[in-house]
C-alpha cells in the first residue's frame, strides 16, 4: 500500500472514530479511543493492550491504553447508538439478527469464563460468550449491540453458583446488581434498547438457541416484529388444525382455561406427518465456515 493510500485510510478511520466517539466527555478519551480502535485493526492475533501497544509505534502508550479500557469511565450505550445510526445509513437493514459468539479462554480469570455451550462451536468449551444484535441486509451486516453472558456459576443468587467464580466478580469489575440472565432475555433487552435509538427494523432472525424459547418468540410477537427463527426437531407443537377447548363454565369461581384436548407432537413428527408434498425448497446463501 502506498504512503498516500495509507494516509487516506488513516484519515477515514480518524473521521469514523471522531463521529462514533463524539459522546466521550473528555478530549483524551476521544484520542485514546481512536488509538485503541487502530490497535484492534493492526496485524496480530492478540488484541490485549500490551501487544497492541507494541504494534502501534509512537502511539503505543500501554499505560494510557490500559487506563482508557479499565479506569476511564464512559457510557457504552452512547457509543453503540452512534455506531447503530451510522450502520443503519450504510447498510439499509432489512433484518435484525440475534446471535452469540464464543471467546476461547485457557484460564479462568476473565469475567464470566466458564465451561459452557456455544452455538458457534456446537459444543461445550471453556470460554466467554457474547450475545449480539446485528443490522443486516443482503450485502452487509454489522453488530451494533451486545452483552457479555453471565453464567449461573458467576451469580451468587443462583443455586449453581461457584464460590471461586463469585469471589472473582469484584476483581473483574462485575457490578453487584448484575446476575444471570438467559440469552434470549438479553436479546430482547438489546432489541428494546436499539429501538429506543429510533431504529425500527420489521424482521428478526435467530437460530434455535433463541427460537426454542417460547418466551423469546412471544416477546418478538408482542413487539410487533415478524420473525424467522430456528427450532429444534424435538420441540413440541400442536398441529395446524388443533383447536382450544374450554370446559363448560358454571358461573362460579374462576372460568376454566381453554386447553388443547390432545397431547402435542414433536416438530419432527409433524413434518413427517405432513409429507413430502407439503415441503418447500429453501435456498441459503453460503456463509463463512464455522471457526474452531
N, C-alpha and C positions, 0 to 999 in steps of 0.2 A: 504494500500500500504506500502510495507516495505521501510526502510530507503535507501537501495541500489537502489530500483526501483525509489524512489523519486529523488535520486541523478542522476540517469541515465536520467530520463525525463528532469530534470532541465538542465543537460548538453546538451541534444539535443536542448532544447529551446534556450539556450545561443548560440549554434553554428548557429542555424537558424537566430537569431537576429543579430549576428555578420556579417553574409553574407548579409542579407537584408538591414541592416543599415550601411553597409560599405561606402556608399556615404556621410554620415554625415561628416562635416568638422572638428568637434571637438570631443575629447575623451569623454567629459562629456555628449554630445548629444547621443553618442552611448550607454553610460552606462544607462542614464535615458530612452532612447528609449526601451532598453531591460527590464528595471524595469516596465515601463508603459505597455509593452506587457504582462508581467507576471501578472500585476494587472488586466488586462482585462480578464484573464483566471481564476482568483480567484473566489471562490463561492460568490454569492450575485448578486442580480438583478441590483443594482445601479452601474453604470460604470463611474460616475463622480469622480474627483480626490480625494475628501475628504474621501468618504467611501472606495475607493480602497486603499488609503494610510493607513487607519486603519487596513486593512486586510493584508498588506504586511510586517508587523512586523518591523524588523530593517531597511528594505529598504523603509519604508513608510514615506519618507520625502515629506510632502504635498507641501511645497513651491517649492522644486526642480521639482516635477512632474508638478505642475501648470506652472512653468516657461518654462518647455520643451514644453508644449502644447500651451501656449499663447504668449510667447515673445522670444522664441529661434528660429530664422529663419532657415529654411531648405527647400529644393526643394522637394515637394512630388512626382514629376514626376520620379525622380531618384529612389525613394523607390518603386514606383509602377512597374517600369521597372524591378528592381531586383526580385520583387515578381513574375511578369509575367514570367520571364525566368525560375525561379525555378519551378513554377507550370506547365509550358509547358513540362518540363522534367518529372515531376512526373505524370501528368495526360495523356499526349499524346492526346491533344484536337482534337475532330472531329467537333466541332461546337462552334461558338460564340453565347452566349445567352444574349439578352438585356432585362433588367427588371427594375422595380422600387420598392422601399420599403419605407413604412411609418415609422416614428418615432413619436409616440404619445407624445403630449405636453399639459400639463394642462394650462400653462400660454402662454404668447405671447412674452417673452423677447428674446428667442433664435433666431438665424439668420434664416430667411426665413420661419418662422412658419406662417401658415395661415389655414383657413378652405378650404380644397382642396380635390379633389378626389384622391383616391389611389386604384389601382387595387388589392392590397393585401387584403384590407378590402371590396372592391367593394362598397364603399360608401364615402361620404364627411365627413372628420373628421378634427379636429384641430391638425395639425401635420407638421413635416418637411417631405420632400420626397427626397430620394436619387436615382439617376439613375445610374445603374451599368452595367458593361460588365463582363461576366463570360467566362472562358475557361471551356469547358465541354466535357465529354466522357460518355460512358455507365456506368462507375463505379465511376466517381467523377466529381466534379465541384468546381471552386474557382473564386471569384470576384477578378479581377486584375486591374480594372479601375472604377472610379466612380466620380459623380458630384452631388453637392447639387443643387436641382432645386430651382430657384428664381422665385416666383410667380409674376405676373404683379403688384400686390399691393405693392411690395417692390421696384419697378422700377420707379424712378422719371420721366422717359420719357414716361411712359405708361399712357394712358387715365384712366386706372383702379388703378392708384397709390393711396395708402392710406397714408395720411400725417403722422400719428403716426408711421407707419412701416418705411417709408422713413427716418424719424428722428432718428430711431434706427440703421440705417446702420453703422454709424461710430463706435458706441459702440460695434457692432457685428463684426467689422473688415472687412466689405464688401468693396472692392476697388471701387473707383468712376466709373471705366470703366466697371464694371460688371453689366449687366442688364438682363432682362428677355429673356430667350432663350427656345424655345419649347423643350420638352423632346426628340423628335425624332432627333432634330438637335444636342442636347448634345450627343445622342447615336452615331451619325455619327462622331462627333468630337473625341469621345473616340476611335472609330474604327480607325480613321486616326492616332491618337497618338500611339495606340497599334501596328499598322502596321509599324510605324516609328521605333519601337524597334526591328523589324525583325521577328515579329510573323505573319505568314500567315496561316490562317485557312479558308478553302474554303466555309464554310456554315454558314449562320446567321439564328438565330431563335429568334422570338419575339412574344408577344401577340398582340391583336387587338389595344391596346393603342398605339402601334407603327405601326402596319400593316395597320391601317386605313389611315395613312398619305401617300398619293401618293408620296410626295417628299422623304419620307424615303425609300420607295421601289425603286424609281428611283435612289436614292443615292447608295443603295446596288448594283443595276444593273450596274451603272456607274463605280463602283469599282471592277467589275468582280466577285461578290460573288453570289453564289446560295443562295436562302433563302426560309425558310418556316415560314410564319407569319400568325397570326390570323387576321381575318377581321370581321366586324360586318355584320349581316344579312341585314341591311338596306343600306349598301354600294352599290352604283350603278356601273354597269358594262355593257359592250356590250357582246352579245352572241359570241361564238367562230367563227361563220361563218360571222360575221359582217365585212363589208369592207368599207374602207375610200373612199369617192368620192370627187373629186375636180371639181369645175365649169370650163367650158372652159376658157382658157386664151387668152385675146385679143392681148397680146403683149405690152400693155401699163400699166404703174404703177406696183405696187407690185403684184406678182402672188397670186391668191386666195389660202387660206389654205384648205387642204383636211379635210373634216368633215364626221362624220357618219350621214347617212341620217335619221336614226331612233333614237328616244329617248332611253336612257339606261334603263335597268331593275335593280331592286334591286337584290342582290345576292340571297336572299331567293326565289324570283320569278324564277330566272334562275335555281336554284336547283330543284324546284318543276316541272318546265317545262322539265328538263332532265329526270325525272322519276327515280323510284327505281332501274331499271336495270343499270343505269349509276353510281350508288353508289358503293363505295369500302369500305370494313371494315378497320378500323384503330384501332390498339390497343395501348394504352398508358400505360407506366409503372406507377405504383402507386407512389405517392409522399407524402410529408408531408401535413397534413391538413392545411387549412388557419388559420392564427393567428388572434385572437381578433374578 
